[in-house]
Amino acid sequence: MWQKMKTGFYRFMQGRYGFDSYSSFLVLIALVLVLVNLILGFMPLALLPISLIISLVAWALLIYSYVRVFSKNYEKRKKQNDRFLQKMEKLRESIRRKKAISRIKKTHHIYICPGCRQKIKIPKGKGNIVVTCPKCRMEFTKKS
């Protein structure tokens, strides 16, 4: 019996787009909203309209996600997923950059050249030093 159901579902999904990163993200956001709504359920009745809105948004996200999964418009869903992945990569790169800067700031100061706006990394604990910009050769004094 399970084999028949599995085969039937496989046939049904042929030619359909299926789950991708964007659909998974939408389902995850809907799940988070459901959990927030559950927590708000223990709050006073004044929050009932907010709870209703959160519930509607969660249902809309779930329905949209499954519409995408069962869609036969493969090209459109692929473009949507590619746009989502590009935005997520920009976000990940921004987070990576901020982490790297916070690691560097533990051992170095980062100064900006007043002449050309070039960022210059100077080690901490060297006292007052004269910094020469490698780009425009402007000299300025900073405390490291």
Secondary structure, 3 states (H helix, E strand, C coil): CHHHHHHHHHHHHCCCCCCCHHHHHHHHHHHHHHHHHHHHCCCCHHHHHHHHHHHHHHHHHHHHHHHHHCCCCHHHHHHHHHHHHHHHHHHHHHHHHHHHHHHHCCCEEEEECCCCCCEEEEECCCCEEEEECCCCCCEEEEEC
